[in-house]
Amino acid sequence: MAFRPVHVTRRALTAMARGPYVTLTGMATIFVAVLLSGLFAAVLSGGEALLGAWAGEVRVSVYLAPGADLALARDAARALAPGREVEPVPAAEALRRLSASLGAQAGILDGVGADALPDAVEVAAGGLALDELRALAGRLRQVPGAAEVDYGTAWLEQLTAFLRRARVAGLALLGLVALATAVLVSNTLRLAVFARREEIEIMKLVGATDAFVGAPFLVEGLLQGLLGGGLAAGALLALYAALAPRLAAAVGLAAPLRQADVLPWPLLAGLVLGGAAVGLVASTLALARFLRRA
């Protein structure tokens, strides 16, 4: 019997319409698995985007020892960090900025002299990776009169390490979820295969190959996966549209996040294709068990 894609697809759609329970159960299982996987991936993607944005605002501060020449330190910093914005910050200006940052609590600084804070030179370090940032900080320690160099990225390094570990753990977890989902869906699809056992036996008797018999079931699993994955991708987009404005209003640091940062189109496409792959594997498992006994 010749393999005709249109005919096979029609048979699969007819079977799905005749067995809505199996179809909806398989779709729902894949939908939940893909939705949870997509939420995890979106959190990781958004975290990496925020990490890049925050790292881009880092400034390296070179605090000077008492009596150090601020102008000389500024010139030295410019030579050590060519192309970078270098700003000298006298002690009085540093105190003013600290007072402004405290807002209503600025009164606690009453009576504090301008010499309470050291002169400093600040170097813009946007766009640098953490390794490059450490190297820049190391060079800036050569600034004449430098007492301390601070680039305030200990928390960035910890967050980077956490995201790296979470990515590895997430890949392993997603693999387990995909396998478990495929097994669950395959058990559901076995009901559809069993319900049509007489039809299959008749086709085998008239000479149909396993490929011809199984093709509609494979297409059925593939379509269930595509529909489940597509619905999950749509649900993720709806969740983003509903929650993003509220999150940006509640957490100012989340304001720069866009859909392309949290749910890029390659990720959404991967989720849909992943759902299709799970459905295809599930139908293959269900069919293989039956054909082995046939």
Secondary structure, 3 states (H helix, E strand, C coil): CCCCHHHHHHHHHHHHHHCHHHHHHHHHHHHHHHHHHHHHHHHHHHHHHHHHHHHCCCEEEEEECCCCCHHHHHHHHHHHCCCCCEEEECHHHHHHHHHHHHHHHHHHHCCCCHHHCCCEEEEECCCCCHHHHHHHHHHHCCCCCEEEEECCCHHHHHHHHHHHHHHHHHHHHHHHHHHHHHHHHHHHHHHHHHHCHHHHHHHHHCCCCHHHHHHHHHHHHHHHHHHHHHHHHHHHHHHHHHHHHHHHHHCHHHCCCCHHHHCCHHHHHHHHHHHHHHHHHHHHHHHHHHHHHC
